[in-house]
Amino acid sequence: MSVKDRVIAIIAEQAVLEPSDVTMDSTLEDLGIDSLGLVESIFAIEEEFDIAVPFNANEPTESDFDISNVAAIVAGIEKLVAEQA
């Protein structure tokens, strides 16, 4: 399974949706994921890929990590995974 598919699966699980319902253009807000859901998604992604996501749950807008939509999250995770390899 690709990084993209794994990230989408985690986000879909958090949103209680099917992965097919999650598009690359979806925002977390579109998917009904609140700030707590976002934090849980980030933790799940960190565990899945054994990476540290540069995201501050207390200051989400101050983070270097782009969470504007699913595509941005996937791109960010792919970059972190590649840097770790």
C-alpha positions as CSV (number, residue, x, y, z in Angstrom):
1,M,0.0,0.0,0.0
2,S,1.4,3.4,-0.9
3,V,1.9,6.3,1.6
4,K,-1.0,8.0,0.0
5,D,-3.4,5.0,0.5
6,R,-2.2,4.5,4.1
7,V,-2.7,8.2,5.0
8,I,-6.1,8.2,3.4
9,A,-7.1,5.1,5.3
10,I,-6.1,6.7,8.6
11,I,-8.0,9.9,7.8
12,A,-11.0,7.9,6.6
13,E,-11.0,5.9,9.8
14,Q,-10.9,9.1,11.9
15,A,-13.8,10.6,9.9
16,V,-15.8,7.3,10.0
17,L,-15.9,7.2,6.2
18,E,-14.8,4.8,3.5
19,P,-11.4,5.6,2.0
20,S,-13.2,6.1,-1.3
21,D,-15.1,9.0,0.3
22,V,-11.9,10.8,1.0
23,T,-10.6,12.8,-2.0
24,M,-7.2,14.6,-2.3
25,D,-9.2,17.9,-2.4
26,S,-11.1,17.2,0.8
27,T,-10.3,19.4,3.8
28,L,-10.4,17.9,7.3
29,E,-13.4,20.2,7.9
30,D,-15.2,18.8,4.8
31,L,-14.7,15.3,6.4
32,G,-16.0,16.4,9.8
33,I,-12.6,16.0,11.5
34,D,-12.3,18.4,14.4
35,S,-9.1,19.5,16.2
36,L,-9.1,16.5,18.4
37,G,-9.6,14.2,15.4
38,L,-6.7,16.0,13.7
39,V,-4.4,15.3,16.6
40,E,-5.5,11.6,16.7
41,S,-4.9,11.4,13.0
42,I,-1.4,12.9,13.3
43,F,-0.6,10.4,16.1
44,A,-1.9,7.5,14.0
45,I,0.2,8.6,11.0
46,E,3.3,9.0,13.2
47,E,2.8,5.5,14.5
48,E,2.1,4.0,11.1
49,F,5.2,5.4,9.5
50,D,7.4,5.7,12.6
51,I,8.0,9.4,11.9
52,A,7.7,12.7,13.8
53,V,5.3,15.1,12.2
54,P,6.3,18.7,12.9
55,F,2.8,19.6,14.2
56,N,2.0,21.4,17.4
57,A,-1.5,20.5,18.6
58,N,-1.6,23.6,20.8
59,E,-0.7,25.9,17.9
60,P,-1.9,24.1,14.7
61,T,-1.7,27.3,12.6
62,E,1.9,27.9,13.8
63,S,3.1,24.5,12.5
64,D,5.3,24.1,9.5
65,F,3.1,21.1,8.5
66,D,0.4,21.9,5.9
67,I,-3.0,20.5,6.8
68,S,-5.0,22.5,4.4
69,N,-6.3,19.4,2.6
70,V,-5.7,15.7,2.1
71,A,-3.3,16.3,-0.8
72,A,-1.1,18.6,1.4
73,I,-1.1,16.1,4.2
74,V,-0.1,13.2,1.9
75,A,2.6,15.3,0.3
76,G,4.0,16.3,3.7
77,I,4.0,12.7,5.0
78,E,5.7,11.4,1.8
79,K,8.4,14.0,2.3
80,L,8.9,13.0,5.9
81,V,9.0,9.3,5.0
82,A,11.5,10.0,2.2
83,E,13.8,12.1,4.5
84,Q,13.8,9.3,7.0
85,A,14.7,6.6,4.5
